[in-house]
Amino acid sequence: MKKLIYLLALLCTATGCSTKKEEVIKLVTNGESSYTIVIPPDATPVEVRAASFLHDHILKISGADLPVVSFGETLPEQCIYISSDPQIVTGDGFSIATAGSSLIIKGGIERGCIYAVSELLERYLGVRWYSPDYAVIPQQNSISLPAIDITGSSPNSYRNVNGAFTLNTDYKDFNRLHHISDMFADRYFVHTFNRLVPWETWFAGNPEYFSFMNGKRIIDQLCLTNPDVLRLTIEKLKEEMALQPEKVFWSVSQGDNFSYCQCEECSKIIGEEGSPAGPIIHFVNRIAEEFPDKVISTLAYQYSRKAPEKVKPRENVQIMLCTIELNRSIPIANDPGSKSFITDLQDWGRISNHIFLWDYTVDFAHSISPFPNLHTLQPNINLFVQNNVREHFQQTNTGTGHEFAELKAYLLSKLLWNPEADAKEIIREFTDGYYGKGGKWIRKYIASLERELKESGERLDIYGPPTNHQNTFLSEKNIKRYSRFLEKAEKAASGDRHHHLHVRTAMMPLQYAIMEIGKNDMFGPRGWYREVDGDFISRPEMTSMLESFYQTSIDCNSAPVNESGLSPEQYYTSTKRFIDVQVKGNLAFRKKVIADPPPAEKYSGGDLSYLTNGVRGASDFKVHWLGWEAQNFTLILDLEEVTEAKSIEISTLWEQKSWILHPASVACLVSEDGTDYSLLGKQVVEGDQRQEDVTRLFSFDAWGKSYKYVKFEVEGTLRLFDWHPSAGGGSWVFVDEIVVR
């Protein structure tokens, strides 16, 4: 407070505290400036950052290098004063006012000074940070400011549009966003049970520390009514807090699975509270009591989303409420299927005044695919704010190349700061600035996508492939219309290399959808091949699209195409593999396969004909792959006649985030009569599969053998290895094309 009074006293001496509206500040004239940026003698890191942020942008705009100085006995007559003010109600709030020939910038005690500079740069100097790689910083030799007297604040105290974009400090500060590290202790953000009481250390000797399910103890979660678990958790937190004493927020939260403890004591509390959240809140409250100067964060997620009926979280407990199950095609408040979430949101709001809302606005499995949900963002944020949510974590597709990643992040940042902002105007301003003359065609594309989705009434799922929508908003007719809009956008933007690349990048999601739908209809009208007189001829427009997609991904330095980290190069390679059809000379083509036990029906319908349809599976386990969970299995191929084919092949998939590992081994046997088999060989996958190629080919030499039947004996790992986040859970084996030549 003394610092602020000193600032105002000096300012009034220098300027007479005049605030006449007609005053104009000539900040820079012909690249020169007599102004100085002034900060307090004991400036905080935020005040220093605000000063350097302003200094750097003025230098880039005009070439004028304004000195940054601390208060002195005398002040320059022309100054920009930057100082925190504890009287500003919100920590991120600010005020900007001209006073004579000086400018006063005051901010709340959190990041208000920085956001004041952001407001000044955006509103008066035309600066925009559309992405970490593309900022609009106007070039002008002279800068004049009108009379200013404005304030700004947000109802939301934490605004995280999660992803790589906020790693750029200028982008993050300009768009008034936060990073996980701004709130949480390092490694204590979410899913921390195993960090606090690791099963690797304790399960063998003390299985009672862990979840009881189906008559046995398992490692997936902790038993929260066990007093030793409480003791160990508190001891671990004391150790960790000593290493990061400045951190206030610490997560004590469930693992990312559904296996909560159902022992007698935990079940009793669950019954009394009407929710598996009951034991969690009782447990976390006791930890929060132990650390009254810290905030203990815990999840209300999947099985724990429903609020308990009796116990209330302590004041220093943060409830991290998640929306993972919800439909993304319409606003939550308008979706009948989301009524239970709204009930949970309201119920948590009745017992807690500290809710951290984790929302999902991304397709994790196909981040680069069309996912037209821009129209849902504002109503959903408003729903959260209306229910007293002040901390927001938007898990969205912030990676270059992802579907409208830059636009979505920009729109979310604006709406999290001001939920009542004009979303349509934000979209217009961004598309004109980021796509240039192509902007209006991009908007037509967005509007058309949105309209067709709404008319379809379909659900948008955060793991859904584009093939889910191939008969509705991604129909052949609709895609042709979208393509025309994008072609016009590309042509209009061709005069500017940045805008042109942005439009080409915006074309990648539609190209991806076309290619993925083509994989699902390989030899059909939308597929990669057409059949001519018994031969399968590749469609040149599809292969050309793949090359264009890959080249654009290189030019824009595209992020991985999905949550599992599949790079554009890997996608390109796996797609090339997929479209290399195994038809000509393949004796297994369209031959019958039987399996014991049969594959899971939820993947490719469990249809065994996919194993001999001539198409190798690519990177998406939902397309042309068949899966077995925690099982060994046998496949038998009937070639219909005896052959002396020289080689036999089968492939498997690795996608550890989806619990899919290569098998432990594959044995290949052949027979003329289907009764007596001879072993060609057995191939073993060595090691713990911590890192593997996405696909693995098992090839067997059949030289000198006559056979009609081919048998594969596949042994899975059955369980996930200890390094896996869900160690001990059942692993899957996925197989695809059988090829006999």
Protein Blocks (a to p, Z undefined) as FASTA:
>chain_A
ZZmmmmmmmmmmmnoopabfkbccdfbgghiafbdcdddfklcfklmmmmmmmmmmmmmm
nopacddddddfbdcfbdcdddddfkbmblkbccdddehjbccddddfklmmmmmmmmmm
mmmnopacfbfklccddddfbdcddddddddddfbfbdcdedjklmpmklmmmnopacfk
lmmcghilgopllmmmcfklmmmmmmmlpcceehiacfkbccfkbmklmmmmmmmmmmmm
mmmmmbmbdcddddddfbdcfbfklmmmmmmnopaklmmmmmmmmmmmmmmmbccdddde
hjlmpccfkbccdfklccdddfklpcfkbcfklmmklmmmmmmmmmmmmmoccdcddddf
bdfklmmbccdfklmmmmmmmmmmmnopabdcddddddehiahklmmmmmmmmmmmmmmb
cfklmmmmmmmmmnommlmmmmmmmmmmmmmmmmnopacdfkbcfklmmmmmmcfklmmm
mmmmmmmmmmmmmmpmklmmmmmmmmmmmmmmmmmmmmmmmmmmklmbdceehiacddfk
lmmmmmmmmmmmmmnopacfbfnopafklmmmmmmmmmmccfehpakgopacdddddddf
kgghlpaklmmnopacdfblkgopacdehiacdddddehiacfbfbdcddddddfknopa
cdfbdcddddfklmaccdfbdcddehjhlaccfbdcddddfehiacfbdcdddddekiac
fklmkgoiacdddddddddZZ
